Amino acid sequence: MNSVPTPTVADARPHAASAVSSAPTVQPVVRIDALAYTYPDGTSVDYGDTQLEVRAGERVVVLGPNGAGKSTLLLHVLGLLEPQRGEARVLGRPAHRLPPAERAQVAALLQQVDEQIIGPTVWDDVAFAPRNLGLRQEDVSRLAERALRRLGIWHLAQKVPHALSAGERRKVALAGAIVFSDGERFGPRLMVLDEPFAALDPRSRGDLVALIDELRAAHGTAVLLSTHFVHAVPEFADTVYVLAPGGRIAAHGSPAEVFSQPEVLEAMDIEPPVLSQLFRSLEQRGISLPLPLTVEHAADLLASHCRSGGRRLPDNGRRR
């Protein structure tokens, strides 16, 4: 379900379709600058002076331990929290002041998906935003069916959402978030995803990544995502930000740059991806190779190293 539906069809779809093609390439879709926030219980989050930016088509992943402020950051981007210091800008405006037509161009998946599922059935929940917009019933049906099929949950349309598994409920919430994405004519300019891989099996995680790539290719959709599933990050992300407890940005850069700093990750209690651990272990044994981001790249590097006469692992070190 979109958090704030658009008031008219004219405001939502033509405006959004033209916005994707005419948006200035130099202006980031998201910019966080000197943001700080204190909750009523006294818990404070301060992201420091390092800017966080997300540009059109870019996939930005935020990592950090529990309590680092990942969800707080995303809630500011969604306009659900108002900055007490600094700013959170989306599409060139303060995020909490986005007009409805632009807010409809932001697809969101909250960490607690039950908070965004309100329909009595899966169909009703996914159809809520286009119904609330006042679209014709045939348009509502077409959009809802398309979203459900894209997420592979058409067969759950008449089910009660809260009787579904955690992974299925996450897919229902995501279907509601992208319900206005209609082929090549309209798609979100920004996807904000809080722990989207949680409770998903490997196939569903792959399907989600494929959906994100589809939206990026068709609409230049920017992606801002938080996750504890570190092993998917090197292959998925363009840029990675690492948050320290309390919100400070401790490191940022490409996946290769960030994961080549194991001491920073360990200080944040973040386990590096397994390939980073493997190639760091090889380096400690005198075999220095570039850090791979995929299994295929790792296999190519090791095969090339062995063919060139490099050091081989002893026989008793091989898996039997």
N, C-alpha and C positions, 0 to 999 in steps of 0.2 A: 504494500500500500504506500503510495506517495504521501509524505507527511503533510504537504499542503497542496491540494489540487488546484488547478487553474480555474478561473471563473468563467471563461468562455472558450469556445473552440477557436475563435479567431485569435485570441491572445496566445493560446498554447501552441498549436501546431505550425502555422505559417511562420510565426515569430521564431520558434525554435529552429525550424529547418533553415531559415536564412541566417540565423545566428551562427550556425556551425561553419558556414562557408565564408562569412564576412568577419569573423572574430579576428582581431589583430594577432599575428603570430608572436609579437614581442611581449604581449601582456599575459602573465601567467593566469591559468584558470583559478588557482588557489595560491594565496600568499599569506604566510603567518609571520608576523614581525613583532618581537619583544612581547609576546602574549603571556599574560599571567592571570590566574584566577584562584580565588579562595572560596571553598565551600562553607556553608553555615557551621559545619562541625569543626572548622579550623584547618582542614586539610588544604594545603596550598600547592599549586602547580605553577612553575615558572620555567618557560621554555628558553629563557636567555635571549641573547642578542643575535644568534645565528638565524637567518631567515630560512624558512621552509617554503619551497615553491613546487608547484605541480603545473606543468605546461600541457597544452593540447596534445593528446595521444600518448602522454608519458605515463608510465606505471611506477608509482612511488610507494614503497613499503616502509612502514614504521615498525621498528622492533624495540623491545624494552621489557624489563621485568615487570611483574605485577606492581602496581602503584607508581609506575613511571609517568602516567598521564596520557596513555595512548587513546583511551576512550574519551577523555576530556578534550583532547585535541580535535577528535572527529566530531564531537558534539558542538564545538565552536564552528567548525567548518559547515555543519548542517544548520547553523543558526539557532540551535536549541539552547545554547548558553551565550550570554553576551559578555565580551571581554571586559574585565575590570581594569586592565592595563594592556597597552599594545593593540594590535588589530588582527583580525582574521577576515580576509577579503576573498570573495568568491565571485568570479565573472566581473571583476573590477569594482565590486561594491562591498560594503560591510556585510558579512554573511547573515547577520541577524536582521538585516533590512532588505533582503532580496525581495523584489516584488513577486507576486504569485506566478507570473508567466515565466520568470527566470528560475524560480524555485522548482518548477515542474521539470526543468532540465537537469535536475540533480537526482540521481537514483541512489537510494540509501538502503543499507542492510545493517541493522543494529546488532550489537553483540547479544542482547537479550531479545531474540526475535518475537517472543510472545508479547512484547510490548507494542509491536507494530502489526500484529494479526488481530483483527477485530470482527471479521465476518463469521457468521454461523456455519458456513461451509467454505471450502477452499475456493469454489467458484465465486461466492459472494465477496470474499475478501479480495481476490485479485480484480474483480470487476468494480470494487467500491469507487476507486478514483474516477474512472471514466463515467460511471453512473452519476457520481456527484457533480461531474462537470456538465452533465445535461446532454451527453451524446445520445444519438439515436440508439435504440436497442440493438439493431444489427451491427452498429459500430462497436458497441460495448461487447457484444458476443464475439466479434472477430478479434478484437484486441485481447480479450481475456483468454480465448482459446489459443491464440498465437503464443502468448506468454507461457501458458501452461505446457504447451507442446515443446517449446524451446527448452524448458527446464525438465522435460521428461516426466511430468506429473499430471498429464491429462487424465489418466485413469483415477486420480484422486479428487477430481473436480467436485464430487458430491459428498466427500468425506468431511467430518468435523475436524477442523485443524488441530485442536488440542488433544485429539486422540491419536495423532500421528507421531512418528518417531522424531527425535530431535533433528536429524538430518533432513527428513521430509518437511518439517516445519520451516527449516532454513530455506529450502527451495521454494516453499509457498511465499515466504516473505520476499525473496528475490524476484519471483514472478510478479508480485505486486509492484516492486520497485521499477521493473522494466516494462510495465504494461503498456506505456505509451510509445515504446520503441517499435516502430512499424516499418520494417524493411529498410529501404534506402531513403524514405521520405523524412523520417524523424527518429532521433535517438538521443540519449542523454549526453550532455556535454561533460558531465562529471559523474563518476561512480564513487561513492564513499562506502567502504566495506569494513566492518569491525569484526575481526576474527571469522572471515567467511568460510575457512576450511574446517572449522570445528564441526565435529560430528559427521563429516562427509567421508565416505569411503573413497579409495583411490580413483575409481572410475568417475565418481561424482566430482571429485576435485579436478580431474582432467576436463570434464564437461564444463565446469565453471570457468576454467582458464580459457577454453575454446570460445565460450560465450563472450568473455571479456575481449579476446582478440578480434572476434567478429564485430563487436561494437566499435572498437578502436579503428578497425579497417574501414568500416562504413561511415562512421560519424566523427572520427578524431577524438573519441571519448577519452578524457583523462581519468586516471584511476588513482585513488588514495586508499591504501589498505593497511590495516594492522593485523599482525598474526604472530602466533607462537610457533607456527609450523615452519621453522627456519629452513628445512631441507628443500622446500619448494621455491625459496626466494631467489637463489642465484640464477636459475633458468627463467624466472618470471619477471623480475624487477629490472627497471632501467636505473633507478636511483633508490638508495637505502638510507634511512635516517635511524640512528640508534639513540634512544632516550635513556638517560640515567634516572634513578629514583628522584622524584620531585620535578621531572620534566626537562631538565637541561639536555640539549642536544650534544651528545658526547662524541659522535662521529657521523659523517655523511659522505656519500660518494657513490660510485658504481658498486655493484656487488663484489667485483674483484678487488676494488680498493678497500671496502669495508671488511670483507672476510679475510683479507691479508693482515688484519690487525687483531690477532687472536687474544692479545692481552686486554684490549678494550672490551671485547665480547665477554671474556671470562670475568672481568671486573663488574660487568653488568649482569652476571649470572645467565648469560646466553650461550647455549651450546652451539658452536659453529657447525655448518653443514658437514656431513660425513666426508665429502670429497676434500673439503678444506682440512679436516683433521688428518686424512690419509696423506695428502701431499705435504703437510707440515711434518708428519712423522717421517716421510721419505727424505725431506730436507735435513732432518736431524741425523739421518743415516748417511748423509753425503750425496744424496740424489736430489739435485735442485732442478725443478721443472716449473713452468708457469702454472698458476692456479687455474684449474679447469672449472667451468660453470655447469657442465653437463657430463653425464656418464659417457656419452659418445666422445666428447672432447678428451676426457680422461683416458679412455681406451686408446685413442689415437696417439696421445702423448706418450703413454707407456709403451705402446707397440713401436713407435718411432725410436724411443730411447733404447729399447732392447735390440732393434735391428741395427742400430748404429754402434753396437758393441758396448753399450753402457753396462753399469753394474746390474747384475741380476740378483733376485732374491735367492737365498739358499734353499735347497730342496726341502729342508725341514720347516721352512717358513711358509710353504704353500698349503692352501686348503686341500684336504684329502676328501 
